[in-house]
Amino acid sequence: MKFTTSDHVQLAYSDEGTGQPVVLIGGIGSYQGIWLPTQQYLVAQGYRVVTMDARNQGLSQRTIKGRRISRHAMDLAELLAALDLQNVIGIGNSMGASTLFAYASLFGKGRFKSFVDVDQSPKMIADRSWSFGFKNLTWDNFPAALKLPMGPATATPVTDEVRQAVQQARANHPYNPEQNYPCLVDHAFQDWRDVLLRLQIPLLVVAGDQSPYFDPHFASATTQLAPLGESAVVQHAGHIVMAEQPARFNAILSSFLAK
């Protein structure tokens, strides 16, 4: 399905199931297929599950407009309004979690009931105030280090179903990292710690113990900022926790949602 934003960009999304709404948001360069195990599990549990591709990635329109996290947050707000969703559970992997934090910075809790952050530190540039940045990114090498290859995101293989879905979508709708580089720079520049300090909805942070991007200790440090925060570290998982260890991730998610 397609949705047109207020600045006339077409975004791709899916909408399955009925009941409590959940929105799934992937990271930079991601495709909706990465969420298949989570989506299938939640629909089977009686949730209404919406997945969306950010502008410039997945099946959404490629454009030079809005290559910043604040616009991604506005896209999310507009889609939720168009679907008239309330009390939404927001689950974001990587930059998808930052999109949720950007939404909270603009609208407070808005239409959301809770957030789930999957392997995304609230601050990606390490400095004296925060040691849990992205790889070795510091103010000394920002943003030049973001031009370097990121390397594999996973520590263990995803399922064949996920791999095939993502490969097919990528073949039909290639991602252009050079075109979307301004978005990566904007994403990495942000510091969401002040947003988390005043976040008035539950926050679950899930880290992969073998994430190639973030020290998993960021999860507990992050939840110490949030008034209603809790964290979990998934063994034998990299950055794409929900696709690498879907059974464990779904169990952690189910426990969080039941509270």
Secondary structure as the mmCIF struct_conf table of DSSP 4:
data_model
#
loop_
_struct_conf.conf_type_id
_struct_conf.id
_struct_conf.beg_label_comp_id
_struct_conf.beg_label_asym_id
_struct_conf.beg_label_seq_id
_struct_conf.end_label_comp_id
_struct_conf.end_label_asym_id
_struct_conf.end_label_seq_id
STRN STRN1 LYS A 2 THR A 4
TURN_TY1_P TURN_TY1_P1 SER A 6 ASP A 7
BEND BEND1 HIS A 8 HIS A 8
STRN STRN2 GLN A 10 GLU A 16
BEND BEND2 GLY A 19 GLN A 20
STRN STRN3 PRO A 21 ILE A 25
TURN_TY1_P TURN_TY1_P2 ILE A 28 GLY A 29
HELX_RH_3T_P HELX_RH_3T_P1 GLN A 32 TRP A 35
HELX_RH_AL_P HELX_RH_AL_P1 LEU A 36 ALA A 44
TURN_TY1_P TURN_TY1_P3 GLN A 45 GLY A 46
STRN STRN4 ARG A 48 MET A 52
HELX_LH_PP_P HELX_LH_PP_P1 ASP A 53 ALA A 54
TURN_TY1_P TURN_TY1_P4 ARG A 55 ASN A 56
BEND BEND3 GLN A 57 GLN A 57
TURN_TY1_P TURN_TY1_P5 GLY A 58 LEU A 59
BEND BEND4 SER A 60 SER A 60
HELX_LH_PP_P HELX_LH_PP_P2 GLN A 61 ARG A 62
BEND BEND5 ILE A 64 ILE A 64
TURN_TY1_P TURN_TY1_P6 LYS A 65 GLY A 66
BEND BEND6 ARG A 68 ARG A 68
HELX_RH_AL_P HELX_RH_AL_P2 ILE A 69 LEU A 83
TURN_TY1_P TURN_TY1_P7 ASP A 84 ASP A 84
BEND BEND7 ASN A 87 ASN A 87
STRN STRN5 VAL A 88 ASN A 93
TURN_TY1_P TURN_TY1_P8 SER A 94 SER A 94
HELX_RH_AL_P HELX_RH_AL_P3 MET A 95 PHE A 107
TURN_TY1_P TURN_TY1_P9 GLY A 108 ARG A 111
STRN STRN6 PHE A 112 VAL A 118
BEND BEND8 ASP A 119 ASP A 119
BEND BEND9 PRO A 122 PRO A 122
STRN STRN7 LYS A 123 LYS A 123
BEND BEND10 ILE A 125 ILE A 125
STRN STRN8 ALA A 126 ASP A 127
TURN_TY1_P TURN_TY1_P10 ARG A 128 SER A 129
STRN STRN9 TRP A 130 TRP A 130
BEND BEND11 PHE A 134 PHE A 134
TURN_TY1_P TURN_TY1_P11 LYS A 135 ASN A 136
STRN STRN10 THR A 138 THR A 138
TURN_TY1_P TURN_TY1_P12 TRP A 139 PRO A 143
HELX_RH_3T_P HELX_RH_3T_P2 ALA A 144 LYS A 147
BEND BEND12 LEU A 148 LEU A 148
BEND BEND13 ALA A 153 ALA A 153
BEND BEND14 ALA A 155 THR A 156
HELX_LH_PP_P HELX_LH_PP_P3 PRO A 157 THR A 159
HELX_RH_AL_P HELX_RH_AL_P4 ASP A 160 ASN A 172
BEND BEND15 HIS A 173 HIS A 173
TURN_TY1_P TURN_TY1_P13 PRO A 177 ASN A 180
HELX_RH_AL_P HELX_RH_AL_P5 TYR A 181 PHE A 189
STRN STRN11 ASP A 191 ASP A 191
HELX_RH_AL_P HELX_RH_AL_P6 ARG A 193 LEU A 197
TURN_TY1_P TURN_TY1_P14 ARG A 198 ARG A 198
BEND BEND16 ILE A 201 ILE A 201
STRN STRN12 LEU A 203 GLY A 208
TURN_TY1_P TURN_TY1_P15 ASP A 209 GLN A 210
BEND BEND17 PRO A 212 PHE A 214
TURN_TY1_P TURN_TY1_P16 PRO A 216 HIS A 217
HELX_RH_AL_P HELX_RH_AL_P7 PHE A 218 THR A 223
TURN_TY1_P TURN_TY1_P17 GLN A 224 LEU A 225
BEND BEND18 ALA A 226 ALA A 226
TURN_TY1_P TURN_TY1_P18 PRO A 227 LEU A 228
STRN STRN13 GLY A 229 VAL A 234
TURN_TY1_P TURN_TY1_P19 GLN A 235 HIS A 236
BEND BEND19 HIS A 239 HIS A 239
HELX_RH_AL_P HELX_RH_AL_P8 VAL A 241 GLU A 244
BEND BEND20 GLN A 245 GLN A 245
HELX_RH_AL_P HELX_RH_AL_P9 PRO A 246 LEU A 257
TURN_TY1_P TURN_TY1_P20 ALA A 258 ALA A 258
#
